[in-house]
Amino acid sequence: MKKILLLLIVFAFVSNAQFRRIALLEEATNASCSPCAQNNPNLQEFVEKSFGGVITVRYHAWWPGSDPMYSLNPTENRARIEYYGINGVPGYTMDGVFKGVPGNPETMRAQMDADLRQGSPLWINIERTESSDSVIFDVQVIVGEDVNGALKLRNAIIERRKVYPTPPGSNGERIFNDVFRKMLPNTDGENLGNLTAGDTLNFSYAYPIEDAWNATDLAVVSWVQNDNDKNVIQANIDFPTIYTKCDKPFAEIVSSGGTITKTFSVMNSNPDTMHIQLTFEADLPSDWSVNYDIPDSIMNGDVATLSPFDSLVFSMTVNIGEEAGLGKIIVFPRNADDPYLYGYAVNNFEFLPNGNVLLVDADGGKHYEVYYQVAFNQIEMDYSMLDRGLITILGAQLLEYDWDAIYWNTAWGFPAFVPDEIDFLTNYLDNGGNLFIAGQDIGWDIFDPSGTSRFPEASDFYQTYLGATYLADDAGSYSINGVAGDPITDGLSFSVSAIHQRYPESIRPRGSGSSIILKYANGKNAAVKNEIDNYKTVYLGIGLEQVSTETARIALVQKSLEWFGVITDVNDEAETLPKKFALSQNYPNPFNPTTTIAYSIPNSSVKAGNQSAVNVALTVYNALGEKVTTLVNKAQAPGNYTVQFKATNLPSGIYFYTLNAGNFTQTKKMILLK
């Protein structure tokens, strides 16, 4: 029998008594849960690119339908899910703290990074003995600092990937990762008592491999947990992992014309030689560039050999241009010896803001942010847009920036909030901010027993800062009218469109500063505005994408900006014609096989008083720069336009679309994924 030793002491220390931390993500899922099938790919994307910073154990629940992975060990699956009080699937914890639905890889990465920065007072080694019929392993806990509490050592046998020939449940999933199989010694764990610096504790375990398990794809995950608060203090896995470090923050707000240089270390913290495959991906504004200081052979995809406890060190320099936007560079070292090619990527974000309005995209990848973009473009409002996952990463820096208003596009995305977002928004508003938020099921997700945002800070934010009381998931009406005399909605009338399933929420004002601004035809309330002390909020119980007319959508954005004091009253002509050229990101993106492209032609593109047209060409190119098709090639009057691109007969890949209108030219990237 061969011994497998996972010994990481050389690289484990962060400080004199602190060790490098590895985060533990535990998920509750089910093979018959449709939201699980929708969100588990997001979780898997995160894990595959963060392995060694995080490890996972995925428990299978007894609801909403059949699941053979639950049936193989119902007692222990149920015990771990009930330990956390998880009552909705999918749901996950990070280091023992419930975080909600695994809907956004960048949010999960930010949560992991926040935990890793804390370090750990102890380290875990796992020594496994290879055996054809049993899982045999020793666990060593090394203590660098005193730790007190109801401390338990828990060990889980997982199957790294279970593949069924046909879906075993009703949600269509066939591939399941990090499937929980068995807890040793049991779900209650090994009592450790209080730990003292310098202690070393040793434990041995063995369990026969069951027939339903794939004996060649098993792994052992061990962690130390404080049952007083469920906090996971340290975790590890018996499979070799990579650890990637960067000497600068992963995300920064930058200035135009500057440069950012970062140095990376990819460390083999294992006693055996590893083979590393390094890839880079850059998505930058048009006049930015990036240079890498690394051997050409590695840049070209060759495998680098890392001796035990050795490191590969290299650097990159980002040259910031004048064009505002978000530059994203992914440095991704993979373990070439891992059949699943897991690795530890570093996502780098350099953010150059454009103006003082921030649009946060929290719709779960549906690309409904385009409705805000069209409105901002039409009223000539400069804005910056960030994915919600970057709020956690950039939070402190964003709070130092002078944002006049934040527009939060929830639409029908879940979870409505995570704790870091609530912290960010409350800090922003407490310092004199203005917030516009729109989305159906925000209240449901916070207050319904099945919701995924059921934590006290979210309910307090909803009631205090948004000034709302949640009444019902469906108001029972699809017709909405403004309130006479209200500065935002006076004269508005529209319906709730069927762009997706409709659950327009019924709400009522809460607090002295809150007032109704939109009402359903049946008399129930659809939206409120709230003015307390030095902040203002506007909250719609539907998404902006559900507002049936473009005129009403633009009016809601424009009039809320006026109420916030960000802009002054705009004349009627400005309300009807866009003021500048704009090419929006296609939606959906990625797409298959049809996507929509929106663009704007401003009144200023023609002579004053002359509503004649301007020549417009909208062309699609492939990744080689070859023209695929021309979607528009004609003279068009000022206005907002949308056009569909159907790629039925085209292969998957990256495509570009270019708008030429008068002297204006802009190109954007889109992804066809079949």
C-alpha positions as CSV (number, residue, x, y, z in Angstrom):
1,M,0.0,0.0,0.0
2,K,1.2,3.5,-0.9
3,K,1.1,6.4,1.5
4,I,-0.2,9.8,0.2
5,L,1.0,12.6,2.4
6,L,-0.4,16.1,2.1
7,L,2.1,18.2,4.0
8,L,2.0,21.9,3.5
9,I,3.9,23.3,6.5
10,V,6.5,25.2,4.4
11,F,4.0,27.5,2.9
12,A,1.3,27.4,5.6
13,F,2.5,30.2,7.8
14,V,1.0,33.7,7.3
15,S,2.5,35.2,10.4
16,N,4.3,33.9,13.5
17,A,1.3,32.0,14.8
18,Q,-1.1,32.2,11.8
19,F,-1.4,29.7,9.0
20,R,-2.7,30.2,5.4
21,R,-6.4,29.6,5.4
22,I,-8.4,27.3,3.1
23,A,-12.1,28.1,3.0
24,L,-14.8,25.4,3.2
25,L,-18.0,25.8,1.1
26,E,-20.8,23.4,2.0
27,E,-23.9,23.3,-0.3
28,A,-27.4,21.8,0.0
29,T,-28.7,20.7,-3.4
30,N,-31.1,18.2,-4.9
31,A,-31.3,16.4,-8.2
32,S,-34.9,17.4,-8.7
33,C,-34.5,21.1,-7.9
34,S,-34.7,23.4,-11.0
35,P,-32.9,26.3,-9.4
36,C,-30.1,23.9,-8.5
37,A,-29.6,23.1,-12.1
38,Q,-29.6,26.8,-12.9
39,N,-27.1,27.8,-10.2
40,N,-24.8,24.8,-9.7
41,P,-22.8,25.7,-12.9
42,N,-22.0,29.0,-11.2
43,L,-20.8,27.2,-8.1
44,Q,-18.7,24.8,-10.2
45,E,-17.1,27.7,-12.2
46,F,-16.1,29.3,-8.9
47,V,-14.6,26.0,-7.5
48,E,-12.7,25.0,-10.6
49,K,-11.0,28.4,-10.6
50,S,-10.4,28.7,-6.8
51,F,-9.4,25.2,-5.8
52,G,-6.9,25.4,-3.0
53,G,-8.4,28.6,-1.8
54,V,-11.7,26.8,-1.3
55,I,-12.8,23.2,-1.1
56,T,-16.4,22.0,-1.1
57,V,-18.7,19.3,0.3
58,R,-22.1,19.1,-1.3
59,Y,-25.0,17.5,0.6
60,H,-28.1,16.3,-1.1
61,A,-31.5,17.2,0.3
62,W,-34.7,15.2,0.7
63,W,-36.7,17.8,-1.2
64,P,-38.2,18.9,-3.6
65,G,-37.9,15.5,-5.3
66,S,-36.1,12.2,-5.7
67,D,-32.3,12.2,-5.4
68,P,-30.3,8.9,-5.2
69,M,-27.3,10.7,-3.6
70,Y,-29.5,11.6,-0.7
71,S,-31.0,8.1,-0.5
72,L,-27.6,6.5,-0.1
73,N,-27.0,8.4,3.2
74,P,-30.2,10.1,4.2
75,T,-29.3,10.4,7.9
76,E,-26.0,12.3,7.5
77,N,-27.1,14.4,4.6
78,R,-30.1,15.5,6.6
79,A,-28.0,16.1,9.7
80,R,-25.6,18.5,8.0
81,I,-28.3,20.5,6.2
82,E,-30.3,20.8,9.4
83,Y,-27.2,21.8,11.3
84,Y,-27.2,25.0,9.3
85,G,-30.9,25.4,9.2
86,I,-31.0,25.5,5.4
87,N,-34.6,25.5,4.2
88,G,-34.2,26.2,0.5
89,V,-32.1,24.6,-2.2
90,P,-29.7,25.4,-3.5
91,G,-28.1,27.1,-0.6
92,Y,-24.5,27.3,0.6
93,T,-22.4,28.3,3.6
94,M,-18.8,29.7,3.4
95,D,-16.8,28.7,6.5
96,G,-20.0,28.0,8.4
97,V,-21.8,31.2,7.5
98,F,-25.0,30.9,5.4
99,K,-24.6,33.0,2.2
100,G,-27.7,32.1,0.1
101,V,-28.0,30.9,-3.4
102,P,-24.7,30.2,-5.3
103,G,-25.7,32.5,-8.1
104,N,-22.5,34.5,-8.8
105,P,-18.9,33.2,-9.1
106,E,-17.4,36.6,-8.4
107,T,-19.5,37.1,-5.3
108,M,-18.4,33.7,-4.0
109,R,-14.7,34.5,-4.9
110,A,-15.0,37.8,-2.9
111,Q,-16.4,35.9,0.1
112,M,-13.6,33.4,-0.1
113,D,-11.0,36.1,-0.4
114,A,-12.4,37.9,2.7
115,D,-12.1,34.7,4.7
116,L,-8.6,33.9,3.4
117,R,-7.3,37.3,4.5
118,Q,-8.1,36.4,8.1
119,G,-5.6,33.5,8.1
120,S,-6.1,30.6,10.6
121,P,-4.7,29.7,14.0
122,L,-4.2,26.1,13.0
123,W,-3.3,23.8,10.1
124,I,-4.6,20.4,9.1
125,N,-2.5,17.7,7.4
126,I,-4.2,14.6,5.9
127,E,-2.2,11.4,5.3
128,R,-4.1,8.9,3.3
129,T,-3.2,5.3,2.7
130,E,-4.2,4.0,-0.7
131,S,-6.4,0.9,-0.6
132,S,-8.7,-0.8,-3.1
133,D,-11.5,-1.5,-0.6
134,S,-11.3,1.1,2.2
135,V,-10.7,4.8,2.8
136,I,-7.9,4.9,5.3
137,F,-6.4,8.2,6.5
138,D,-4.7,10.0,9.4
139,V,-5.4,13.6,10.3
140,Q,-3.0,15.9,12.1
141,V,-4.1,19.3,13.6
142,I,-1.2,21.7,14.3
143,V,-2.1,24.6,16.6
144,G,-0.3,27.9,16.2
145,E,-2.4,30.0,18.6
146,D,-4.8,29.3,21.5
147,V,-8.3,28.5,20.3
148,N,-11.2,28.2,22.6
149,G,-14.8,27.0,22.0
150,A,-16.8,23.9,21.3
151,L,-14.3,22.8,18.7
152,K,-14.9,19.7,16.5
153,L,-12.9,17.9,13.9
154,R,-15.1,16.7,11.1
155,N,-14.1,14.6,8.2
156,A,-16.1,13.9,5.0
157,I,-15.5,11.4,2.3
158,I,-16.6,12.9,-1.0
159,E,-16.8,11.6,-4.6
160,R,-15.2,14.3,-6.7
161,R,-17.5,13.8,-9.7
162,K,-20.5,11.5,-10.1
163,V,-21.7,11.2,-13.7
164,Y,-25.1,9.5,-14.5
165,P,-25.9,8.3,-18.0
166,T,-29.3,9.9,-17.6
167,P,-30.6,12.5,-15.1
168,P,-31.3,10.7,-11.8
169,G,-33.8,13.4,-10.8
170,S,-36.2,15.7,-12.6
171,N,-34.0,18.8,-13.1
172,G,-31.9,17.5,-16.0
173,E,-28.5,17.4,-14.2
174,R,-26.3,14.4,-14.9
175,I,-23.0,15.6,-13.5
176,F,-22.6,16.2,-9.7
177,N,-19.4,17.4,-8.1
178,D,-17.9,16.9,-4.6
179,V,-20.8,14.6,-3.6
180,F,-20.9,13.9,0.1
181,R,-20.7,10.2,0.9
182,K,-19.8,9.7,4.5
183,M,-18.9,11.6,7.7
184,L,-16.2,10.3,10.1
185,P,-16.3,9.6,13.0
186,N,-19.9,10.8,12.6
187,T,-21.8,14.1,11.9
188,D,-21.2,15.2,15.5
189,G,-17.5,15.2,14.9
190,E,-14.4,14.6,17.1
191,N,-14.3,16.7,20.3
192,L,-11.2,18.7,20.4
193,G,-11.8,20.9,23.5
194,N,-9.8,24.1,23.9
195,L,-6.6,24.2,21.8
196,T,-3.3,25.6,23.0
197,A,-0.5,27.0,20.9
198,G,2.1,24.3,20.2
199,D,-0.4,21.4,20.4
200,T,-0.4,18.7,17.8
201,L,-3.4,16.3,17.7
202,N,-3.5,13.1,15.7
203,F,-6.4,11.0,14.6
204,S,-6.9,7.9,12.5
205,Y,-9.9,6.7,10.5
206,A,-10.9,3.9,8.1
207,Y,-14.2,3.2,6.3
208,P,-15.0,0.5,3.7
209,I,-15.7,1.8,0.2
210,E,-19.4,1.2,-0.7
211,D,-20.4,-0.4,-4.0
212,A,-22.2,2.8,-5.2
213,W,-19.0,4.9,-4.9
214,N,-16.3,5.3,-7.5
215,A,-13.3,4.1,-5.6
216,T,-10.8,5.8,-7.9
217,D,-12.4,9.3,-7.5
218,L,-12.7,9.7,-3.7
219,A,-11.2,12.4,-1.6
220,V,-11.1,13.3,2.1
221,V,-12.1,16.8,3.3
222,S,-11.3,17.6,7.0
223,W,-12.1,20.8,8.9
224,V,-12.2,22.2,12.4
225,Q,-15.4,23.9,13.4
226,N,-16.6,25.8,16.4
227,D,-20.1,24.6,17.2
228,N,-20.8,27.7,19.3
229,D,-21.1,29.9,16.2
230,K,-20.6,27.2,13.4
231,N,-17.5,29.1,12.3
232,V,-15.1,26.9,10.3
233,I,-11.6,27.8,11.4
234,Q,-9.6,25.7,8.9
235,A,-10.1,23.1,6.2
236,N,-8.1,20.9,3.9
237,I,-8.3,18.1,1.3
238,D,-6.1,15.1,0.6
239,F,-5.8,16.1,-3.1
240,P,-2.8,18.3,-4.2
241,T,-3.8,22.0,-4.7
242,I,-2.2,25.2,-6.1
243,Y,-1.9,28.4,-4.1
244,T,-1.6,31.7,-6.1
245,K,-0.6,34.9,-4.5
246,C,-0.6,38.5,-5.8
247,D,1.3,41.4,-4.2
248,K,-1.4,44.0,-5.0
249,P,-5.2,44.1,-4.4
250,F,-7.2,42.0,-6.9
251,A,-9.4,45.0,-7.7
252,E,-8.6,48.7,-7.8
253,I,-10.1,52.0,-8.9
254,V,-7.6,53.5,-11.2
255,S,-6.9,56.8,-13.0
256,S,-6.6,57.4,-16.7
257,G,-3.1,57.3,-18.2
258,G,-1.6,55.3,-15.3
259,T,0.1,51.9,-15.1
260,I,-0.5,49.0,-12.6
261,T,2.2,46.4,-12.1
262,K,1.4,43.2,-10.2
263,T,3.6,40.3,-9.3
264,F,2.2,36.7,-8.9
265,S,3.5,33.6,-7.2
266,V,2.1,30.2,-8.1
267,M,3.2,27.9,-5.3
268,N,3.5,24.1,-5.2
269,S,2.9,23.6,-1.5
270,N,3.0,19.8,-1.9
271,P,5.8,17.2,-1.3
272,D,5.5,15.9,-4.9
273,T,6.4,17.6,-8.2
274,M,3.4,19.3,-9.9
275,H,2.8,20.3,-13.5
276,I,1.2,23.6,-14.0
277,Q,-0.6,24.9,-17.1
278,L,-0.9,28.7,-17.1
279,T,-3.5,30.7,-19.2
280,F,-4.3,34.4,-19.4
281,E,-7.5,36.1,-20.5
282,A,-7.8,39.9,-20.8
283,D,-11.0,41.9,-21.5
284,L,-10.0,45.5,-21.6
285,P,-11.3,48.9,-22.9
286,S,-10.1,49.6,-26.4
287,D,-7.1,51.8,-25.6
288,W,-5.8,49.8,-22.6
289,S,-3.1,47.1,-22.9
290,V,-1.3,44.5,-20.8
291,N,2.2,43.1,-20.9
292,Y,3.4,39.9,-19.2
293,D,6.9,39.3,-17.9
294,I,7.0,35.5,-18.2
295,P,8.9,33.0,-20.4
296,D,7.3,32.7,-23.9
297,S,7.0,28.9,-23.7
298,I,4.7,29.2,-20.7
299,M,2.7,32.0,-22.3
300,N,2.2,29.7,-25.3
301,G,0.6,27.0,-23.2
302,D,3.5,24.7,-22.3
303,V,3.4,22.9,-19.0
304,A,5.7,24.3,-16.3
305,T,7.2,21.8,-13.8
306,L,7.3,22.9,-10.2
307,S,9.4,21.0,-7.7
308,P,8.1,20.4,-4.2
309,F,7.6,23.6,-2.3
310,D,8.8,25.7,-5.3
311,S,7.2,28.7,-6.9
312,L,6.7,30.2,-10.3
313,V,7.0,34.0,-10.1
314,F,6.0,36.4,-12.9
315,S,4.5,39.9,-13.3
316,M,2.1,41.8,-15.5
317,T,1.7,45.5,-16.3
318,V,-1.6,47.1,-17.2
319,N,-1.5,50.3,-19.1
320,I,-4.6,52.4,-18.4
321,G,-6.0,54.4,-21.4
322,E,-8.4,57.3,-21.5
323,E,-11.5,55.2,-22.1
324,A,-13.5,54.6,-18.9
325,G,-14.6,51.1,-18.1
326,L,-13.7,47.8,-16.4
327,G,-10.6,45.9,-17.3
328,K,-10.6,42.3,-16.3
329,I,-7.5,40.1,-16.5
330,I,-7.7,36.4,-15.4
331,V,-4.4,34.7,-14.5
332,F,-5.3,31.0,-14.3
333,P,-2.8,28.3,-13.3
334,R,-4.2,24.8,-13.5
335,N,-3.0,21.5,-12.0
336,A,-2.2,19.6,-15.2
337,D,-2.1,16.4,-13.1
338,D,-5.7,16.8,-12.1
339,P,-8.1,14.9,-14.4
340,Y,-10.5,17.8,-13.9
341,L,-7.9,20.5,-14.4
342,Y,-8.8,22.5,-11.3
343,G,-6.7,25.5,-10.5
344,Y,-6.4,28.7,-8.5
345,A,-7.1,31.7,-10.7
346,V,-6.6,35.3,-9.8
347,N,-9.2,37.6,-11.2
348,N,-7.8,41.2,-11.6
349,F,-10.1,44.1,-12.0
350,E,-9.0,47.7,-12.8
351,F,-12.0,50.1,-12.8
352,L,-11.9,53.5,-14.4
353,P,-15.3,55.2,-13.5
354,N,-17.3,57.3,-16.0
355,G,-19.2,60.0,-14.2
356,N,-20.9,59.8,-10.8
357,V,-23.8,57.4,-11.3
358,L,-23.2,53.7,-10.7
359,L,-25.3,51.0,-12.3
360,V,-25.1,47.7,-10.5
361,D,-26.1,44.6,-12.5
362,A,-27.7,42.1,-10.1
363,D,-30.2,40.3,-12.4
364,G,-28.4,37.0,-12.5
365,G,-27.0,37.3,-16.0
366,K,-30.2,38.2,-17.8
367,H,-28.8,41.5,-19.3
368,Y,-31.8,43.6,-18.3
369,E,-29.3,46.3,-17.5
370,V,-29.7,47.4,-21.1
371,Y,-33.0,49.2,-20.2
372,Y,-31.1,51.4,-17.8
373,Q,-28.3,52.0,-20.3
374,V,-30.8,53.1,-22.9
375,A,-32.3,55.6,-20.4
376,F,-29.0,56.9,-19.3
377,N,-27.8,57.3,-22.9
378,Q,-31.0,59.1,-23.9
379,I,-30.7,61.8,-21.2
380,E,-26.9,62.1,-21.7
381,M,-26.1,60.8,-18.2
382,D,-22.5,59.4,-17.8
383,Y,-22.5,56.2,-15.8
384,S,-20.4,53.3,-14.7
385,M,-21.6,49.7,-14.6
386,L,-20.4,46.9,-12.4
387,D,-21.5,43.3,-11.8
388,R,-22.8,42.8,-8.3
389,G,-19.9,40.5,-7.5
390,L,-17.5,43.4,-7.7
391,I,-19.3,45.3,-5.0
392,T,-17.9,43.0,-2.3
393,I,-14.4,43.1,-3.9
394,L,-14.3,46.9,-4.4
395,G,-16.6,47.9,-1.6
396,A,-14.3,50.1,0.5
397,Q,-12.9,51.8,-2.6
398,L,-16.3,52.4,-4.0
399,L,-17.5,54.1,-0.8
400,E,-14.6,56.6,-1.1
401,Y,-15.8,57.6,-4.6
402,D,-18.3,60.4,-4.9
403,W,-21.3,58.6,-6.4
404,D,-24.3,60.9,-6.8
405,A,-26.7,57.9,-7.2
406,I,-26.6,54.1,-7.4
407,Y,-29.1,52.3,-9.7
408,W,-29.5,48.7,-8.6
409,N,-30.9,46.3,-11.3
410,T,-32.3,43.3,-9.5
411,A,-35.0,42.4,-12.0
412,W,-35.8,38.8,-11.1
413,G,-32.3,37.9,-9.8
414,F,-31.5,35.8,-6.7
415,P,-30.5,36.2,-4.1
416,A,-31.9,39.7,-3.7
417,F,-29.0,40.6,-1.4
418,V,-26.0,39.1,0.3
419,P,-24.7,40.5,3.6
420,D,-21.8,42.3,2.0
421,E,-24.1,44.2,-0.3
422,I,-26.3,45.3,2.6
423,D,-23.2,46.6,4.4
424,F,-22.1,48.5,1.3
425,L,-25.5,50.1,0.7
426,T,-26.2,51.1,4.3
427,N,-22.8,52.7,4.5
428,Y,-23.4,54.5,1.2
429,L,-26.8,55.8,2.2
430,D,-25.7,56.8,5.7
431,N,-23.1,59.1,4.1
432,G,-25.7,60.9,2.0
433,G,-26.3,58.6,-0.9
434,N,-29.3,58.1,-3.3
435,L,-30.5,54.6,-4.3
436,F,-32.9,53.5,-7.0
437,I,-33.7,49.7,-6.9
438,A,-36.2,47.8,-9.0
439,G,-37.1,44.1,-9.0
440,Q,-39.9,41.7,-8.4
441,D,-39.5,39.2,-5.5
442,I,-37.1,41.4,-3.5
443,G,-39.5,41.4,-0.6
444,W,-40.4,37.7,-1.2
445,D,-36.8,36.7,-1.1
446,I,-36.2,38.5,2.2
447,F,-39.4,37.7,4.1
448,D,-40.8,34.4,2.6
449,P,-39.7,31.2,4.4
450,S,-38.5,29.9,1.0
451,G,-36.5,33.0,0.3
452,T,-32.7,33.1,0.0
453,S,-32.1,36.6,1.6
454,R,-33.6,35.8,5.0
455,F,-31.1,37.5,7.3
456,P,-31.8,40.3,9.8
457,E,-29.7,42.9,8.1
458,A,-31.7,42.5,4.8
459,S,-35.1,42.8,6.5
460,D,-33.9,45.9,8.4
461,F,-32.6,47.5,5.2
462,Y,-35.8,46.8,3.4
463,Q,-38.0,48.3,6.1
464,T,-35.8,51.1,7.3
465,Y,-33.8,52.3,4.2
466,L,-36.3,51.4,1.4
467,G,-39.1,52.4,3.7
468,A,-41.3,49.5,2.7
469,T,-43.4,46.7,4.2
470,Y,-43.8,43.6,2.1
471,L,-47.4,42.4,1.8
472,A,-47.7,39.9,-1.0
473,D,-45.8,38.1,-3.8
474,D,-48.4,38.9,-6.4
475,A,-50.5,42.1,-6.3
476,G,-53.1,40.6,-8.7
477,S,-52.9,43.4,-11.2
478,Y,-50.7,44.1,-14.3
479,S,-51.8,47.8,-14.7
480,I,-49.9,50.5,-13.0
481,N,-50.4,54.3,-12.6
482,G,-48.4,57.1,-11.2
483,V,-49.5,59.2,-8.2
484,A,-50.9,62.7,-9.0
485,G,-48.5,65.4,-7.8
486,D,-45.6,63.0,-7.2
487,P,-42.3,64.4,-8.7
488,I,-41.3,61.1,-10.2
489,T,-44.5,59.4,-11.4
490,D,-47.1,62.1,-11.9
491,G,-48.9,61.3,-15.2
492,L,-47.3,57.9,-15.8
493,S,-49.3,54.9,-16.9
494,F,-48.1,51.5,-18.1
495,S,-48.6,47.8,-17.7
496,V,-46.4,45.0,-16.3
497,S,-44.9,43.3,-19.4
498,A,-44.6,39.5,-19.7
499,I,-40.8,39.7,-20.4
500,H,-40.6,36.9,-17.8
501,Q,-43.1,35.3,-15.3
502,R,-44.9,38.1,-13.5
503,Y,-45.0,38.4,-9.7
504,P,-45.5,42.1,-9.2
505,E,-45.1,42.6,-5.5
506,S,-47.6,44.4,-3.2
507,I,-46.0,46.7,-0.7
508,R,-46.9,49.6,1.5
509,P,-44.9,52.6,2.9
510,R,-43.2,52.2,6.2
511,G,-42.0,55.2,8.3
512,S,-42.6,58.9,8.2
513,G,-40.4,59.6,5.2
514,S,-41.9,57.0,2.9
515,S,-44.7,57.6,0.4
516,I,-46.5,55.8,-2.4
517,I,-45.4,56.6,-6.0
518,L,-47.0,53.9,-8.1
519,K,-50.3,52.1,-7.6
520,Y,-51.8,49.0,-9.3
521,A,-55.3,49.4,-10.9
522,N,-56.8,47.4,-8.0
523,G,-55.6,49.9,-5.5
524,K,-52.6,48.1,-4.2
525,N,-49.1,49.7,-4.0
526,A,-46.3,49.0,-6.5
527,A,-43.5,51.4,-5.5
528,V,-42.4,53.8,-2.7
529,K,-39.9,56.6,-2.3
530,N,-38.2,57.3,1.0
531,E,-36.5,60.4,2.3
532,I,-34.9,60.2,5.7
533,D,-32.2,62.5,7.0
534,N,-29.5,62.8,4.4
535,Y,-30.4,60.0,1.9
536,K,-33.2,59.2,-0.6
537,T,-34.3,55.8,-2.0
538,V,-36.8,54.8,-4.7
539,Y,-38.0,51.2,-4.6
540,L,-40.1,49.5,-7.3
541,G,-41.8,46.1,-6.6
542,I,-41.2,45.2,-10.3
543,G,-38.2,45.3,-12.5
544,L,-37.5,48.2,-14.9
545,E,-37.5,45.6,-17.7
546,Q,-41.2,44.9,-16.8
547,V,-42.3,48.5,-17.5
548,S,-44.1,48.1,-20.8
549,T,-43.1,51.4,-22.5
550,E,-39.8,52.9,-23.2
551,T,-41.2,56.4,-22.4
552,A,-42.2,55.3,-18.9
553,R,-38.8,53.5,-18.3
554,I,-36.9,56.6,-19.3
555,A,-39.2,58.8,-17.3
556,L,-38.7,56.7,-14.1
557,V,-34.9,57.0,-14.5
558,Q,-34.9,60.6,-15.4
559,K,-37.4,61.9,-12.9
560,S,-35.7,59.9,-10.1
561,L,-32.4,61.5,-11.0
562,E,-34.1,64.9,-10.8
563,W,-35.6,64.0,-7.4
564,F,-32.2,62.9,-6.2
565,G,-30.9,66.3,-7.3
566,V,-28.4,64.7,-9.7
567,I,-29.8,66.5,-12.7
568,T,-32.2,69.5,-13.3
569,D,-35.5,69.3,-15.1
570,V,-35.1,68.4,-18.7
571,N,-37.3,69.8,-21.4
572,D,-39.8,67.7,-23.4
573,E,-37.7,67.4,-26.5
574,A,-34.9,65.8,-24.5
575,E,-37.4,63.3,-23.2
576,T,-38.3,62.1,-26.7
577,L,-34.9,62.0,-28.5
578,P,-31.6,60.6,-27.4
579,K,-28.8,63.2,-26.9
580,K,-25.8,61.1,-27.9
581,F,-24.7,58.1,-30.0
582,A,-24.7,54.8,-28.0
583,L,-24.2,51.1,-28.7
584,S,-25.4,48.9,-25.9
585,Q,-24.2,45.4,-25.0
586,N,-26.2,42.7,-26.7
587,Y,-28.6,40.8,-24.5
588,P,-28.7,38.0,-23.7
589,N,-24.9,37.4,-23.8
590,P,-23.8,34.6,-24.2
591,F,-26.7,33.7,-26.5
592,N,-28.1,30.8,-28.5
593,P,-29.1,31.4,-31.2
594,T,-30.8,34.9,-31.1
595,T,-29.7,38.1,-29.3
596,T,-30.8,41.7,-29.4
597,I,-28.6,44.8,-30.0
598,A,-29.8,48.3,-29.1
599,Y,-28.4,51.6,-30.3
600,S,-29.2,55.3,-30.2
601,I,-29.0,58.0,-32.9
602,P,-29.0,61.5,-31.3
603,N,-30.8,64.6,-32.5
604,S,-27.5,66.3,-32.6
605,S,-26.4,64.1,-35.4
606,V,-28.5,66.1,-37.9
607,K,-28.7,69.8,-38.5
608,A,-30.8,71.8,-36.0
609,G,-34.4,71.8,-36.9
610,N,-33.9,69.2,-39.6
611,Q,-35.1,65.7,-38.7
612,S,-33.5,64.2,-41.7
613,A,-31.7,60.9,-41.3
614,V,-28.0,59.8,-40.8
615,N,-26.4,56.9,-42.5
616,V,-26.2,53.9,-40.2
617,A,-24.4,50.6,-40.6
618,L,-24.5,47.8,-38.0
619,T,-22.1,44.9,-39.0
620,V,-21.2,41.6,-37.4
621,Y,-17.7,40.1,-37.7
622,N,-16.1,36.8,-36.5
623,A,-13.0,36.5,-34.4
624,L,-10.8,36.7,-37.6
625,G,-12.3,40.1,-38.5
626,E,-14.3,38.6,-41.4
627,K,-17.7,40.1,-42.0
628,V,-20.5,37.7,-41.1
629,T,-23.5,39.8,-41.9
630,T,-24.8,43.4,-42.1
631,L,-27.8,43.9,-39.8
632,V,-28.5,47.5,-40.7
633,N,-27.4,49.6,-43.7
634,K,-29.6,52.6,-44.3
635,A,-30.4,56.2,-43.3
636,Q,-32.2,56.5,-39.9
637,A,-33.7,59.4,-38.1
638,P,-32.7,60.2,-34.5
639,G,-34.2,57.7,-32.0
640,N,-33.6,54.5,-30.1
641,Y,-33.4,51.2,-32.2
642,T,-33.2,47.5,-31.5
643,V,-32.3,44.8,-34.0
644,Q,-32.1,41.0,-33.6
645,F,-29.1,38.9,-34.7
646,K,-29.9,35.3,-35.5
647,A,-26.9,33.0,-35.5
648,T,-28.7,29.7,-36.2
649,N,-26.1,28.5,-38.8
650,L,-23.0,29.9,-37.1
651,P,-20.5,28.0,-34.9
652,S,-20.0,28.8,-31.2
653,G,-17.4,31.5,-30.6
654,I,-16.6,35.1,-30.1
655,Y,-18.1,37.7,-32.5
656,F,-18.0,41.4,-32.7
657,Y,-20.6,44.0,-33.8
658,T,-19.7,47.5,-35.0
659,L,-22.0,50.5,-35.3
660,N,-21.0,53.2,-37.9
661,A,-23.3,56.2,-37.8
662,G,-22.0,59.5,-39.2
663,N,-18.6,60.1,-37.5
664,F,-19.4,57.7,-34.7
665,T,-17.9,54.2,-34.6
666,Q,-18.0,51.7,-31.7
667,T,-17.4,47.9,-31.5
668,K,-18.6,45.4,-28.8
669,K,-17.9,41.7,-28.3
670,M,-20.6,39.0,-28.0
671,I,-20.4,35.3,-27.4
672,L,-22.4,32.6,-29.2
673,L,-22.6,29.5,-27.0
674,K,-24.4,26.4,-28.4
